[in-house]
Amino acid sequence: MQDMKNLKESVKTKEGKVWIEGIDKFRVDEPLFEAVRIVLNYHGEDYSTAYIQGISGAAFRLAGPCPCAPTCSFAMSTEELIELLGYDAETLSEKTPLFESFQGWEDPEWISANKKRIEQAIPFIKNQIKLGNPVIVWGAFDVCEYNVVCGFEEKTKKFLGRGGSSGLDSYDVQDENYATKSISRCGYGKEYAVGEKIKEFDAEKSEIAALEEAVRHAHDSQNQIDDYSESTQWKIQQGSNTYGWWIHKFGLQELKIPEMGDTYCLSVYRTTHQAASTFLLEIAFNYPEAGENLVLAAQCFKNEAQALNQIHTIFVSRGRRIKTSSSEISTQVVELFKEAKSYYDKGITQISKALTSIKSED
């Protein structure tokens, strides 16, 4: 962990512009935890993208199809991950408006309270940057995702930093109140500056817990649909049941055009499930009694991710979601969804076997 003196040495200033050098870019398209990896790496930790995706549970998550799924279906919160890794998560004392007061996304009181919260956060964020501490901020560059703010321009009221789809080649520049664009969709989250390390990270306990949650989540029956008739109404699905809905939706006689809930979920899960493969290979050597099963699971998730990537490529042409469909496209994506489901289910089975072997050694 870098001390505060060393952090300040990374801060640069020029003509009213203040920024921290050396902040990594996003290396996986994921909205809740990659920002934590970036900030902790800056603080001296060497966690890989795959490892953070794995222990957070994001690598094994599958829900939807709804644009909110990658941010609403999670094993832990962003703050809980920071604390799991042994760090204090510094944020403002003021509370984000609670959903108990939520009366709809267009509720004037809800919008006003969230805007006030963002206004209060801006000085906190700038002060942390002056100290050499990048801040994890909800919606700073990408709507409804956690980004990393690592600079600002006082004169133009701009933030500089990294996002999942922005700031990949160089620091992105966005209005300091850009987070207000997320309010009408999902409100405002929080902002986190990683503080002191207050405890040691228990890697083995966290890795096993992540594998156990992966298995539990895969078999989650929340809102499970048993009868996929053509009149079936959409309900958010969890785990393997998510594939059931996709297969049903794009297998209907009436051709379905992919919606944002399809393409956004796919854009995330095709990268996080590839990270699942890498994570499993990273930890396989730690559990020799279960190594073979973990390696087999890794191959399954790699194959699943490849199938998801193929579907996403079909649905998103030249950066835009397709607006028409055909029976050929529907047939192709249904087969790919079935293939992805098969690999996902097999991967989870191998993880379950690995857990049995690990526990038998205890």
ABEGO torsion letter per residue (X at the ends): XBBAAAAAAABBBBGGBBBBBGBBBBABBBAAAAAAAAAAAAAGBABBAAAAAAAAGAAABBBOBBAAAAAABBABBAAAAAAAAGBBBBBBABBBBBAAABAEAABAAAAAAAAAAAAAAAAAAAAAAAAGBBBBBBGAABBGBBBBBABBBAAAGBBBEBBAABGAABBBBBBAAAAAAAAAAAEBBBBBBBBBBABBBBAAAAAAAAAAAAAAAAABABGBBABBBAABBBBBBBEAAAAAAAAAAAABABBBBBBAAAAAAAAAAAAAAAAAAAAAAAAAAABAAAAAAAAAAAAAAAAAAAAAAAAAAAABBGGBBBABBBAAAAAAAAAAAAAAAAAAAAAAAAAAAAAAAAAAAX
